[in-house]
Amino acid sequence: MIRLGIDTGGTFTDFVLWQDGRMRVHKVLSTPQAPERAILQGIADLGLSLADTGTPLQVVHGSTVATNAVLEGKGARTLYVANRGLADLLAIGRQARAELYALQPQDRPPPVPAADCVETGGRLAADGTLVEPLTAADLDALGRVVAARGPEAVAINLLFSFIDDSAERAIAEALPSSLFVSRSSEVLPLLGEYERGIATWLNARLGPLVGGYIRRLQAQLPDARLSVMQSSGEAVAAGQTARQAVRLLLSGPAGGLAGAGFVGRGAGIRRLLSFDMGGTSTDVALVDGAPHLTTEGRIAGYPVAVPMVDMHTIGAGGGSIARLDAGGALLVGPESAGADPGPVCYGKGGREPTVTDANLVLGRLRAAAFLGGRMQLDLAAARDALSGLGRRMGLSAEQAALGIIDLANEHMTRALRVISVQRGLDPRDSHLCSFGGAGGLHVCALADALGMTRALVPERAGVLSALGMLVTPPGRLLTRTWLGELARRSDAEIAAALRELGDEGAAALGAEGVTAGSITREESLDLRYRGQSCTLNVPWQGGAAAADAFRRLHRERYGHDLDLPVELVNLRVRLTAPAPAVMLPEVEELESASNSEPLSEGKRPTAETTQVFGCEAPVPVLSRSALPVGAQLHGPAIVLDPVATTWLAPGWELLRDRASNLHLWRGDDPLALSDD
């Protein structure tokens, strides 16, 4: 089996190949209008000719197709079907204002135009009793509306359908087979009609788009076993992704966190504050052995209640455009130059300076060493763009570039504080783990801003999301509402319901070739005090133990507990198959693979030097592969590898471990590099 992890980003598409016990990495510029073109180009560049060898290829892919469609307001025209009196549910929402004190808030159009919202029967009460039946006349009326409006997809969201989905099924069966139909009882069978409705609408809107993209990719890779990363960090067979397109909204970032956790565990580091800085955006998150999950995520302002990795995303990346506002103040992002035309230094027609151009002008990027020398950067063009911006600011090109870097760093520092300090967590207790193509250029500055003294730049940091795809096991995360007072449910009843829910996921994994005996089940409950609306998730170990665990967690999270009954809201089951047997090569293997002589631990490599703005003396430039294992390197220095560059700022130290990860620290204790 050949395994290939692919991450499609806004600027680059990354590849990590595991074949015959060896690992290879590759990058190509993304093709946003047809993402599969970049994927096929990268596969060809890697020399994968499976037709000749007959070796099966397992591809795990992280896609931004769903994410970009939501951010750009694209997708299939969707008809929304609700119970009578609830057609405007998605427009009303929770009546929460995005700008609480704005006197003239900007109007936001409703998710679905009023003309595309249809009311029908089939209404249930909260206890599951029938309030209004679904009649033949209702179905005939709905058919006439569909014929008149001509939608591409239909989203069905009836009240309490998670108790009894028969009405939603009847509506779906009555619709033309040419339509993509999304049922709330299938997409998100949980309490909360608004969040359930948004998820169902997004799923219907994205389904045809995602399905078409996956079908095109499968047609081009007929001999490959194609899986797609879900937002919750499990890989699912590509054929099932269109039915659950809403679960792919954080597909790529989930791969990055899986890769960070994998590398961190190998380096003996459990607690990571991660930031993934690519060409278009930066994603920040906490990884404590594994990524945290949330059901309160938001994309483009919409609540997305399906489970996803808990992260915060901002529009700050290597391609973020720098400009002046009407008052002459410098702005960086969120607009990005993307892959086409890209930063000015890419030489593809870009005219506005970006963060990447600023790093190049400052000397922290090497024009001839970008992507291991496969892509030559245009320093003169970048300097001209920065000079033009600098003249309008009364600064030199280098001073303008430094201002761009400082402002981008401030944006990312704020994002890191959101995910740590604002949640009551001290970032100094964690390692700052940087990855993405641009992450290593900013890691020291961000650590300094947060008062952190330890950082990790993994081997293959520039393609870590693709590595995360490679090491992600097949899995499912299933959730279902089963509302009631916890003490009134017997342990046997709850265990049986969890077993039934898990069996559904096991059957789906079995269809992908996973044997039942290899599946690991993690069962948990969403609990709350009676009268509360929010829940806390605790492992299932019996009703009494779950209630005690909930009370302890409530005290830890909120500082108090209540003398109220505990309610069971949702059942959750997570199923995972064994992770692929992928090992990070150690340094000797890496050096042997590149036909270079092993370096003794005490030998310091000879380095070229370059001038970096702000540094009095020339700065050494070294290849990561030339750094001796365990040897200490003092900043300032530039460390190059084929897919990323690391800027070791003055006052920081660095050493390379046996897996070729870079450990960075500020202080006098180079041994305090792991949690142990």
N, C-alpha and C positions, 0 to 999 in steps of 0.2 A: 504494500500500500504506500503510495506517495501522497503526502498531505501538504496542502497549500492553503495558507491563510491570506486573505485579501481584504484590505481596508480601503474603501473608496472615499477619499476626502475631497474638500472643495478645491484644493490645488494639486495634490499628488494622490496617486493610487499606489498603495504599498503592498509588497508581496514578501512573504516568508515561506520558504520551501523546505520541507523535511523529507529527505530522500536518502535511503541507504545509510541511515545514522548520521547524516551530515545536514547542516543547515545553510541555506543561502538566502540572501536578501536582495531586493530590487525595488526601484521606484520608477514610475513614469508619470508624466503630467496627466491629470485627469481630463476627461472629455465630458463636461457636464451635460451637453445635449444628448449624448448617447453613452452612458457610463460603461456599457459593455465593451466599447471600442478600446478603452484604456486597459481593461482587463485582458482582452484577447492579445493586445500588443505586449503586455507584460509576460503573459504565458509564452508567447512566441520568443521574446527576448531571453527567457529562461531556458529555452531549448526543449520544452516539453513536447515530445512527439509520441503520444500514447498509442497512436494507431500502429506504430511499428513494434512497440514492446509488449502491448497488451496489458501493461501494469495498471491496475485500477488507481484512479486519482480521486482523492477525497478533498473537495474544496469547501472551506468554511468562509463565508463572505459577510462582511459588515457593510451595509449599504446606507447611503445617505439619500436615496431616492424619496423615501417617505418624509424624512425630515425636511428636505429642501422644498418639497411640494407644499407642506404646511406653512413653512416660513414665507414662501413666495405666493401663497394664496391660490395654488393650482390644485387640480384634481378633477374627478368626474362630477358632472352635474347630478346632484343627489336630491331625491324626494324624501321628505321626512314624514313618517307616519306615527301619529300619537293618538291617545284616547281623546274623546270629545272634551273640549274645554282646555286642552293642554297643547294646542298647536304652537303657541308662542313660548313654550317652556325654554327652549334654547336661547331665545332672544332676551327673556327676563333674567335667566340664570339665577345667581345668588344675590343679585342687586348689590354686589360689591363694587365700589368705585376704584378704578386704577389710580386716580389722582384725587386723593381725599379732599384737598383744600383748593383745588383748581376752580376758579370762578367760571371759566369757560372751557370745560373739558371737551376734548375732541370726540366727536361722534364716531362710534364704531358700528359698522353695519352688522346686522345679526348674522350668525353663522349660515342660516338657510333663509332665503327670501320668503316672505309671507306666502307668496303664490305657490311655493313648493312645499308648504306644510299642510298636511292632510289629516283630518280627524276621522276616527272610526270607532266601532264598538270593541267589545272584548275587554272590559275593565274589571279588575279584581280589587277587592278590599285588602287591607293590610294583613288580614288573617287568611287570605286565599279564597274567600267566598266570592261568588260571582255578583257583581253590581250591575253590569250591562253586558248582554251577550253579543257576540259577533255574529251577525246575520248574513244570509245570502245577499240581501240588499246592500249591506255594507261592502261586501266584496265586489259586487257589480259596480257600485259607485266608485270604488277605488280603481277598478280597472279602467273606467272611463277617464278618470283624472290622469292616470299613467299614459293612456293613449293620447290625451290632449297635450300634456306637458313634455312628453318624450325624454324622460331622464335616462341617464346611463346606469344609475345605481339607486337603490332604495334602502333607507335606514328605518327599521321598525323598532319603536321603543314604547311598549305598553307598560302601564303601572303594574308593579309586583309580578312581572313576568318571570322572575327567578323562582317564584313559588310554583307556577304552572305556566309552561310555555306553549300550551296548545293553541291559543289564539294567534300568537306570533307565527307559529309553524303553519297554520291554516292560511294566513295572509301570504307568507312566502311561497307556499305551494300554488296559490292562485295567480301569482305574478308571472309574466312572460319569462321563459327560461333564458332569454338573451340578456336580462338585467342581472347586475351584481347585487345580491340581496344580503344585507347585514342585519342580524337579529340581536337585540340587546341581551336576550337570554343565552346566547352563544358567546358573544363578545365579552360581556362583563356581567355575569349573573349576581350582582351585588345590590344592596340597599343604596338608594340615592338616585332618584330619577334624572336629575340634571347631569351629574357626572357620567351616569350610565348612557344617557342620551348623547352627550358630546363624544364619548368613546365610540358609540355605535355609528354616529354620523361620520367621524373621522375615518373609521374603518371602511365604511361604504365609499367615501370620497376617494380614499387612497387605494382601495382594493383593485380596481381596473388598472391603475397606473403601475402599482407594484407587480401585479400579475403579468402585465404585458412585458415589463422589464425582465422578470424572472424567466418567462417563456422564451424571450429572445436569447437570454444567456444560456439557458438549457439547450436550445437548438444549436448554439455554437459550440457547446461542450457536451455532445451526446453521450460520450463514454465516461463522463465524470459523475461522481456522487456529490451533488451540490446541496449544501446546507447553508442556512442564514442565521446569523446571530440575532437573538431577541434582546430587547431592552433590559430584560432581567438577567441576562448573562448566560442563557442556555442556547445551544444550537438546535435548530429545528429543520427538518427536511424542507427543501425549497418548494416542493409541491403543495405544502400546507401553509405557506406564508401569505398568499393572497387572502385566505379566509380570515387571517389575523394580522392584517397589515398594520393596524394601530400598535401592535407590539414590537414594531421595528423602528420606532421613532428615535431611539437612542442606540441603534444597532452598533454603529462604529465606536462611540465612546464606551459602550459596555465592553467591547474588546480591549480597549486600552486599559481599563481597570482590571480586567482579567489578567492581562499581561503584567501589569504592575504587581498584582498579588503574587503571581507565579515567580517573578524575578525576586521580589522581596522575601518570599519564603526561602528561596534558594540562597539568599544572602544572609539569612538569619535575622531579618528585619520584619516585624509584624505590623507595626503602626506606621502608616505612610500618609502624608498629606500630599496628594498627587496633583500635578497640573500638566495637562496635555495641550501644548501650544503648537497648533498646526499653521496652515497658511491663512485660514479664514477666521478661526475662533479659538478660544481657550476654554477647556473644560477642567474644573477643579472638583476634587472629591476626597473623601476619607476612605482609606482601605485599612481595615483592622483584620488582617488575615485574609479576608474576602471583602468585596465591595458591599456597602450597605444598600438596602433596597427601600423604596418609598412608593406609596400609592397616592402621593400628593404632588406629583410632578406637574409642570406646566410647560407647554410648547406654544410659542407665539401667543401667549396670553390665555390659552385654553387649558382647563384642568384635564389631565390625563390620568385617570384613576387606575389604569392597568399597572402592574408592578414593573418598576424600572429602577436602574441604578440611581442612587441619590447623588446628584451632582448639580453644580451651578455653572452655567455657560455664559460667556460674554463675547462680544464681537471684537476680540483683540487677537490678532495672529500676525504671522510674518508678512502677510499681504495687506494688512490694515492700512488704509490710506490716510496720510497726514495732510491737513489743510488748515486754513485760517477761516474763522467765522466772520460775520459782518463787523464785529468789534475788534478784529485783529488778534483774537485769542487762538492759540494752537489747539486743534482737535486731532485725535487719532482714533480711527474706526468710528462706528462699527462697519462702515462700508469697506469692502475688500476688493482688491484687484483680481482675486481668484487665480485661476489657472490661465485664463485667456481674457485680457492680455497679460496678466501677472504683474509683478513688480517691474519697475523701469529697467533694472539690471538684467532681467530675463531677455531683453531684446526682442520682445514680441509686440511692441507697439504701446506699452504702458507709458503714461506721461506724468502721472501724479506720484510723488515719492511715498514709499511705504516703510514699514519697520525693517524689512529685509534690506532695503536700500540704505537705511540709516546704519545698520550693523556693518554693512560692507564699507561705507564711507569712513566709519570709525576705525576700521581695520580689524574688527573682530571676526569677520567672515573673509575667507580667502577666495578671490575671484577664480583662480585656477584649480581650486580643490573642492568646489561645490559638487556634491554627489560623487565624491571620489574622483573628481576630474572629468566626469562624463558630461558635465554641463558647465560651460564657461560663462561667468557673469561679466557684465559690462560695467566696470567701475567708472569709466568716464561719463557714461549716460546717467548713472546714479548720482554722481557728483554734480552734474549740470542741474538735475532736478532738485537736489538739496540746496544748491547755490541759489536757484530761483526762489525757493521758499525762504531761504535765509535772508535774501535781500529785502523781502517784504517785512521781515522781522527785525532787520538791522543786525543780523548775525552772519557769521561765516557758515559754510556748508557743514563743517564739523560741529559747530555749536548748535545748529538747527537739528542735526542728527541726534546729538546727545539729548536735546529737549524731547524729541520724538520717543527715544528709548525710555527716558524718565517718565513720560506720561503713560506710555504703554505699560511700564512696570507698575505704576500707581493703579491703573485699571485692574491688573491681575492681582495685586496685593489686596485690593478691596474685595475681589471675588474670593480669595483665600480666607479672608476674615469672615465672610458670610458663612462659609462652610465649617469654620472652626470657632473663632472667638464669639461670634453671635450665637453659637450653640453651647456656650459654656465650656469649650474645650481649649486647652492651652496648646498652641501649635508647637511650643518648644519641647513638648513631650514626644514629638514625632520626627521622622525624617521627611524632608521635602524631596519628593521623587519627581523629577522632571523627565518628560518624554515628548514625542512629537518632533517634527523637523526643526523647530525653532526653540524648543524648551531649554536646551543646554546653554544657549546664549544669555539667558535671563535668570538662571537658577540661583546664582550667588546674590544678585541684587534683591530677589524676592525673599530669600532666606534672611538677609540682613534686615529687610523691612519688617519682618515678622519676629525678629529676635531669635531665629532658629540658628543652631550651630552645626547641624548635621544634614547632609543631603546625599542623594543617590542619583546617579545618571546611568541607567542600565545600558548594558551592551545592546545594540540595535535599538537605541532609544528613538531613533527617527522612524522606526517601523513597529513600535511596540504594540500598537493596536492590532496589526496583522499577526504578530506573535500571539497575542491574546486569542485571536480566532483559532490559531493553530492548536492551542492547548485547551480549548473549551470543549467540555464533554456534551453529548446530546442530553437534553433534559426537558422538563415541563414544570411550570409553576401554575397550579390550579387553585381557584378560589371560588367559594360559593357562600352566599348569605344563608344563615340558619339561625334566625333571631329568636332569642328566648333567655330567660333567667338561667344562669349557669347551674345553680343549685337544683333546678328542676329537671335538668337533663342527667340521665344516668351515665356513668362512664361507658357502659356497654353501648348505649345509643350513640354517643359521640364517636367512640372508636369505630362503630359500624359505618357511620356517615363518612368519616375520614377515609376508611378503607375503600368505600364505594367511589369516592372522589379520586383516590389514588389509582384505582383500577382503570378508570377512564384514561388517565395519563399513561399508565403502563401499556394499555392496548395501543395507544398512538405510537409509543416508542417501539413496541413490538413490530408495528408495520414498517418501521425504519430499520429493522434487523437487529434490534437490541434484545437480548435474552432477558426474560423476567428475573432470573436469579441474580443478574448482575446489577439490578437497579437498587439504588439507595433511596429510602423515603425519609423525608423530614416533615413531620406533622406539627402544625401550630394552630393557635386560635387568636382571633382578634377580639379583645375584650374591652369593656368600658363599664363605668359605674352607671347605674340607672339614671337617666336624665341627661347624660352626656351625649355629644354628637361625635366626638373623636374617639379613636380606639388605640390600644397598644397591643402589639403582637407578642405572644409568649409561647414557648414550646408546649406541646401536649404531653403531659405526664400523669394524667388523671385530673379530675375536676378540682379536687381540693388543692393539689399542688399547683395547678394553673392559676387558681384564684390567689394563692399566696404569692406566686411569682408576679402576678399583675399588680398586687398591692405594693410589693417592693419596688417594682419598676416605676410605678406612679409616684412613689415618694422620691426616688432618685431623679425622675424627670421634672417633677413639679414642686417638690419640697413638702408635700403633704399627702395624706390619704383621707378617705371619706368613709363614714359609717353608713354605707349604702350597699344594696345588693349588687353583685357583679353580673353583667349581662354578656352573653355570648352573641357576637354579631356575625363573624365570618369564620368559616373553616378554610384552612390553607394546607396544601400538600405540595412539597417540592420533590421532584424525582430527578435523579441524575444517574447517568450511566458512568462507567469507569472513564477517567480522563485518558486521553491518548498518551502513549509512552514516548514522550518527547523530552530529551535531556539537553540542557544547555552545554555546548562543548566547553571544555576547560581550555586554558590558554595554550598548553602544549599542542592540543589537537588543532586549535585555530591556527597556530603558527606553522604546524606541519602541513595543514591544508593549503596555506599560502606559500609554501616552499621557502619560508624564511627560517633562519637559524634561531633556535631558542636562546633567549637572553638570560644570563645569570642574574640572580636577584640583586646583586650589588652593582651591576653595570648600569651606568646612566647613559641613555641614548644621546647621540649627537643631534642637535636640532638646528633647523634654520631659524632665522629671526625675522620679525616684521615690526613696523612701527604702528602702535595703537594709540589713538588720540587719548590724551590724559595721562599717559605713562611716559616718564622721562627717558628710560632706557629702552632699547629694542626688546620685544617680547618673544620668548621662544615659541616655536610652532612645532608640535610633535604629533606623530600618528599614535592613536590609541594602541594599535598592535605592537608598537615599538616600546611602549612603557613596560619596564620590568615589573613583575608581580611583587607587590609589597614595597616597592621603592616609593619614597615620598617626593612629591613634586610641589614646589612652592609657587604660588601665584605672584605676579600675573603670568599666564600662559594660555596658549590656544591648543586644544586637543582635537585632532581631526579623526573622523572615521568615515566610511563610505556613505552614510546616510544622515549624518548630523555633525554639528560642531559644538564643542563645549568651551565657554569662556570662563577660565579660572581667574576670578578677580583678585586684586591685591589683598593680602591678608588671609587668603584661603589656602588650604592644603589639599592634596589629592593623592590617592593611591589606587592602583588597579588590582582587583582581586582575581582569583583563578578563573572565574567565569567572565572576566574582562569587564565587569561593572566598575564604574568609577565611584569611589567613596570620597566625598568632600566634607571637610570640617573646618571650623574656625575655632582655635583654641589650642591647648597644649596636650591634649590626650588623643592621639591618633588611634588608640585601641578601643575607644568608646564609640564604635561604629555600628554596633548592632544593639538590638533591644536586650540581649543577654549580657 
